[in-house]
């Protein structure tokens, strides 16, 4: 997710087969790196199937993305409120809280980007310097916060694996303090790793057909040093931000599932003994497995979302024409998938965690629940009084 990519302005004839591509409108998306061609050269040729898909979905994305962003921001705010309650404090929930913060920040940055570049400055409208500055901010900020989300998810999987793999020492090894330290380390290291991306952009300007000045950003590649930095940044984004964490998450998911099965076998053996202490341990095992199962779903969704992007990004660095012919047309589609993944965790927590659900109801719906209970009790008392009167 959160690299940047070129939005190509297609002017298409009525038979929808021959695009005239004006390679001068640049913006920042979630999924790819910015590559631009700022000459006045006009390129013509038949549309590929991916380009048809991009053109067909592009206007839909301009409306769908802001809706998902708004819902996702609200959902992540609810996650933060619930997960920071005193009864919810735990190492896992510390990591989940900061995951909600980074996901929420990603969507908060994408929302104005989508409004500005899919509506206000869409359809060839000249982009002013203020929009170009915002795009540069977004191109840098979104990479950092989404990379933090990915590595926090890796940390979450590691913490959970250690906790269930070493049940006696897990609470000490994966303490709340160490979870907070992990968050700080992830934020600092990711920020340092993203420095090449942050120093790669430069402002450019060109003129539209109406002689209006258009400002945009592009990657600096005017010297051998910046050319090397561009390629180096591409490999960092593909490997360290995408493929390596996805590989780790896939392996950890398999290990977590194996540990859950082993824990279930131990629970069944303990249940056969039938004493009260064993039953308490069994209930604790079931609760641990429910939490682990929820986290496995969170991790697997990240893997399914980020792995294809990492593979496409890597191929874009290896094959010269791959970026423009395959990766760039898929930019909007990959963005919406990534945004959906950023906002879905609230639904997962509510459906898979009774503790989260009960706390959410207590915070936001307690008055409604009390009122409903009072009405139910009133109806019950009325029914009992009626029956007594009839007797």
Residue pairs with C-beta under 8 A, 6 or more apart in sequence:
1 30
1 31
1 106
1 142
1 146
1 305
1 306
1 309
1 334
1 335
1 338
2 30
2 31
2 106
2 142
2 143
2 144
2 145
2 146
2 147
2 338
3 29
3 30
3 31
3 32
3 33
3 34
3 139
3 143
3 197
3 237
3 313
4 27
4 28
4 29
4 32
4 33
4 34
4 135
4 138
4 139
4 142
4 143
5 28
5 29
5 31
5 32
5 33
5 34
5 35
5 327
5 328
5 331
6 23
6 26
6 27
6 32
6 34
6 35
6 36
6 328
7 25
7 26
7 27
7 29
7 117
7 331
8 21
8 22
8 23
8 25
8 328
9 21
9 22
9 24
9 25
9 124
10 19
10 20
10 21
10 51
10 55
11 19
11 20
11 21
11 22
12 18
12 19
12 20
12 47
12 55
16 47
16 52
17 46
17 47
18 44
18 45
18 46
18 47
19 44
19 45
19 47
19 51
19 55
20 42
20 43
20 44
21 42
21 43
21 44
22 42
22 124
23 36
23 37
23 38
23 39
23 41
23 43
24 36
24 38
24 206
24 214
24 216
25 124
25 127
25 214
25 216
26 34
26 36
26 135
26 204
26 216
26 217
26 218
27 113
27 117
27 127
27 135
27 216
28 34
28 113
28 135
28 136
28 138
28 139
28 142
28 217
29 331
29 332
29 335
30 106
30 110
30 142
30 146
30 331
30 334
30 335
30 338
30 339
31 309
31 330
31 331
31 334
31 335
31 338
32 313
32 316
32 323
32 327
32 328
32 331
32 334
33 219
33 230
33 233
33 234
33 237
33 313
33 316
33 323
34 139
34 201
34 217
34 218
34 219
35 218
35 219
35 323
35 324
35 328
36 204
36 216
36 218
36 219
38 204
38 206
38 216
38 218
47 55
48 325
48 329
50 325
50 326
50 329
50 330
51 329
53 329
53 330
53 333
54 328
54 329
54 330
54 331
54 332
54 333
57 332
57 333
58 118
58 332
59 118
61 114
61 118
61 332
61 335
61 336
62 114
62 118
62 119
62 122
64 336
65 110
65 114
65 118
65 335
65 336
65 339
66 111
66 114
66 115
68 107
68 336
68 339
68 340
68 343
69 107
69 108
69 110
69 111
69 114
69 339
69 343
70 111
71 343
72 103
72 104
72 107
72 339
72 342
72 343
73 104
73 107
73 108
73 111
73 343
75 343
75 344
75 345
75 346
75 347
76 100
76 101
76 103
76 104
76 107
76 342
76 343
76 345
76 346
77 100
77 104
78 346
78 360
78 364
79 96
79 97
79 100
79 345
79 346
79 349
80 97
80 100
80 101
80 104
81 363
82 88
82 349
82 356
82 359
82 360
82 363
83 93
83 96
83 97
83 100
83 356
84 97
85 359
85 363
87 359
88 355
88 356
88 359
89 176
90 176
91 159
91 163
91 174
91 175
91 176
91 178
91 179
92 156
92 159
92 160
92 163
92 179
92 291
92 295
94 176
94 179
94 180
94 183
95 152
95 155
95 156
95 159
95 179
95 182
95 183
96 156
96 345
96 349
98 148
98 152
98 183
99 149
99 152
99 153
99 156
99 345
100 345
102 145
102 146
102 148
102 149
102 152
103 149
103 342
103 343
103 345
104 342
105 141
105 145
106 142
106 145
106 146
106 149
106 342
107 339
107 342
107 343
109 137
109 138
109 141
109 142
109 145
110 138
110 142
110 335
110 339
112 134
113 134
113 135
113 138
116 131
116 134
117 127
117 131
117 135
120 131
121 127
121 131
124 208
124 209
126 208
126 210
126 212
126 213
126 214
127 214
127 215
127 216
128 215
129 203
129 215
131 215
132 203
132 215
132 216
132 217
135 216
135 217
136 201
136 203
136 217
139 197
139 201
139 217
140 194
140 197
140 198
140 201
143 194
143 197
143 198
143 237
143 241
144 190
144 191
144 194
146 338
147 190
147 193
147 194
147 241
148 186
148 187
148 190
149 342
150 241
150 242
150 245
150 302
150 306
151 186
151 189
151 190
151 245
152 183
152 186
153 245
153 249
153 298
153 299
153 302
154 245
154 248
154 249
154 252
155 182
155 183
155 186
156 295
156 298
156 299
157 248
157 249
157 252
157 253
157 256
157 295
157 299
158 252
159 174
159 179
159 182
160 256
160 291
160 292
160 295
161 252
161 255
161 256
161 259
162 170
162 173
162 174
163 170
163 171
163 173
163 174
164 170
164 256
164 259
164 260
164 263
164 288
164 292
165 255
165 259
166 173
193 236
193 240
193 241
194 236
196 229
196 232
196 233
196 236
197 233
197 236
197 237
199 229
200 219
200 220
200 226
200 229
200 230
200 233
201 217
201 218
201 219
201 220
202 217
202 218
202 219
202 220
203 215
203 216
203 217
204 215
204 216
204 217
204 218
205 213
205 214
205 215
205 216
206 213
206 214
206 216
207 213
207 214
208 214
219 226
219 230
219 233
220 226
220 229
220 230
221 227
221 230
231 317
234 313
234 316
234 317
235 317
237 313
238 310
238 313
238 314
238 316
238 317
239 310
239 314
241 310
242 306
242 307
242 309
242 310
242 313
242 314
243 307
243 310
243 311
243 314
245 306
246 302
246 303
246 306
246 307
246 310
249 299
249 300
249 302
249 303
250 303
250 307
252 299
253 296
253 299
253 300
253 303
256 292
256 295
256 296
256 299
257 296
259 292
260 289
260 292
260 293
260 296
263 285
263 288
263 289
264 285
264 289
266 285
267 281
267 282
267 285
267 286
270 278
270 281
270 282
270 285
271 278
271 279
271 282
290 352
290 353
290 354
291 353
293 352
294 348
294 349
294 352
294 353
297 348
297 352
298 345
298 348
301 341
301 344
302 341
305 337
305 338
305 341
306 338
308 334
309 334
309 338
312 322
312 326
312 327
312 330
312 334
313 327
315 322
315 326
315 327
316 322
316 323
316 326
316 327
349 356
349 357
350 356
350 357
350 360
351 357
361 369
